[in-house]
């Protein structure tokens, strides 16, 4: 129970921007989501009596869970390559089996934001734009194939089990929107974290440029800035100010 509470607090801190998701944690989360999705697909294909696709999805579930270890070892390039190949191959298999009306081809669209998000945030790619465009182009080609490929098995499937067919369609649409929401949320966190990091660096640079490192007092640059502000307020709002100067005899001996 205590562990669950700690985990929930961690999630709350991430949502509030007080904690940051590391590259390893981001990839692990994506891999777990993919694994759970394939487990759901395996159950649905079992209901359809398609043992081959059921076994494929069970194997995919095991592969995605095993790749979590790769995420811990920071093999991010291999992971994104494996995900893009598996998703496109899965869409081709389902298209050949049932056509496009079960909406498994929607997962091609997920690869577009996923590839751009992962390649630009993982900091492991020398050419993230080229990699993302290549993955997007391949996914688009697979999607077009799923649309133009002639297959009338959907009606046969619907006649066999209309309830399960509707559940499959709704599940695929729901999974697509949920994953799009997760990627959008993770991108929002990245933007928030980048802004916070930039603000901290700006604050540190301002501190370094305005404070003397030896005495920790305001340096000449800082005093000039304050005087300019005070002069501006004097001319604009007639707010007067005073300058007090002090001197320490023989301070150079100490300095």
N, C-alpha and C positions, 0 to 999 in steps of 0.2 A: 504493500500500500504506500509506503514511504517512497519507494522507487518511482511509482506512478505519479506521486505528487511532485517529485523533483523533475520528472520528465515534462509534466504539464507546465510547471513554472518556467522551464527552459523554453518551451514553445511560446509561452506568453512573453518572455523576454525577447525572443526573436521577432515576434509580431510588433512589439513596442520599440524595436530598434536598439535594445540594450545588449543583445548578443548577435553575433554574426555567424552565418553558415560558412564553414570552410568548403573548399572545393571537394574534399573527400566526403563531407556530409551531404553536399548537393548531389553528387553522383550516386551515393548510397541510397538517398531518398528516391531518385529517379529509377534506379534499378529495382528497388522494392515495389514501387508502383507498377512497373512493367511486369514483374513476377506475379503479383496479385491479379493483374488483368488477365494474364495467360492462364492462371488457375481457374478464373471465372469462365474463360473461353473453353477450357477443357471440359468443364461441367456441362456447358451448353452443347458442345459437340457430342458428348456422351448421350445427351437427351435426343439428339438427332440420329444417333446410331452410327455416327462417323468415327470409327475407332482410330483411323489413321490420323485425322486432325486432332483427336483427343490426345493421342500419344505425342504428337508434335508439340502441342501446347504444354503438356506435362514436362516434356524435355526442355522447352523454352523456360518454363518456370524454374527448373533446376539450374539451368545455365545462367539466368539472370541473378539468382541468389548466389551462385558461385562467383559471379563477377563482382560482388560486393568486396571480396578480398582484393580484387584488382584495383578497386577504388581506394582501398586503404593503402595500396602500394603506389598510388598516383599514376596508374597506367590509363590516363584519361583518353589519349588518342585512340588506343585500341578499343576502349569502351564505346566511344561514339561511332567508330567504324562498325563494331559488332551490332549496335542498336539499329543503325541505319540499314544495314544488310538484312537483319532479322525482320524488321518491320515491313520493308518492301517485299521480301520473300513471302512473308505471311499474307500480305495483301494479294500477291499473285496466286498463292495456293487457294485462298478463299474465293477468289474470282473464278479460277478454273473449276472449283467445286460448285459454287452457288451463284456466281455472277456478282453484280455490284449492289443489288437491292437490300442486302443485309447491312450495308454501310461499313464494312470493314475497311473500305478504301479511304474513309475519313482519316485514318491514322497517317496517311501520306501527308495530310495538311499539318499534323502535329510535328512532323520532322522539320518543317521550315522554321518555326519559332524556336524549337528545341535546339536545332543545330546552331543558329545564330547566338542564342543565349549561352549555350555551353562553350562554344569556341571562343567567344569574346570575354567570358568571365573566368574560364579555367586557367588562363595565363600560360598555356602550354603550347599554343599554336603560333607559328611564325606568320602564317597567312590565313587568319580566321575567316576573312571574307571569301577567299577562294574556296576554302573547304565548305563553308556554309552554302555557297551558290551551287557547288557541285552536288551536294546532298539534296538540295532543293530541286535541282534540275532532274536528278534521277527519280525523286519522289513524284514529280510532276509527270514524268514519262510513265511511271507505274500507274498513277491515277488515271491517265488517259487510256492506258491499256485496259484498266478495269471497267471503264465506261463503254469502250467500243467492242469489247470482247462479247460475242453472242453466247448467252447462256440462259436457258429457260427453266433451270432447276428450282428457281425461287418458288414458282407456283406449286411445283410438286412438294417442296418443303413445307409450304403453307398448308397445303391439303393434308399433309402428314401430321403436322402439329401446329395449328394456327397460334395457339397461346405461346408456345416456345419461340416461334418465329417472331412474334411481336416483342417478346421479352428480349430477344437477341438484338433486334433493331433499336429498341429503347436503350438497352445497355451500351451499345456501341456509340450512340449519340451522346448519352450521359457521360461515358468515359472520356470522349473527345472534349466535351465542354469542361469537365472537371480538370483534365490535364491542362487545357488551355488556361483555366483559371489559376492553377498551381504555377505554371510558367510565368503568367502575368504577375502573380503575387511575388514570386521569387525575383523577377526583374525589378519590381517596385522596391524590394528590400535592397537589391544591389544599388539602385539609384540613391536610396536613402543612406546607405552605408558610405557610398562614394561622397555624397554631400557632407556627411559628418566627418569623414576623413579629411576632406578638403578644408573644412572649417577649422579643424584642429591644427592642420599644418599652417594655415594662414595665421591662426592665433599664435603659434609657436614662432613663426617668422617675424611677426610684429613684435613679439616679446624680445627676440634676439636683436632686432634692429633699433629698439627704443630703450633698452636697459644696459647699463654698463656691467660687463660680466664680473668685474672685480668688486665694485662697491654695491652692486645691485640697485643703484640709483638711476634716475632718468638721465640719459646721455644728451648730447647737444642736439641730435636729431629730434628727440622727443620734446625737449624744451622749445625748440624752434616751432614745432608743430603746435604746441599748446599756446605759444605766444601769437601765432598766426590766427588761431581760433579765437583767442581773446580779443585781438585787434578787430577781427571781423564782427564779433558781437558788440564791440564798442561803437563801430561805425553804424551798425544796423539798428541795435536796440539801446544804444547809449549805456550799455552795462560797463561800468568802470572796473578796473582791476589794478592790483599792485604787484610790483616785483621787488622781492627782498633778496639781497645779495649778501653772502657771508664769506669769510676768508679764514683759513686756519694757518697760522704762522708756522713756517718750517715743515709743512706737510710733505714736502718732497722727500724728506728723510724717511718718512714712514712709507711713502708710496714706492 
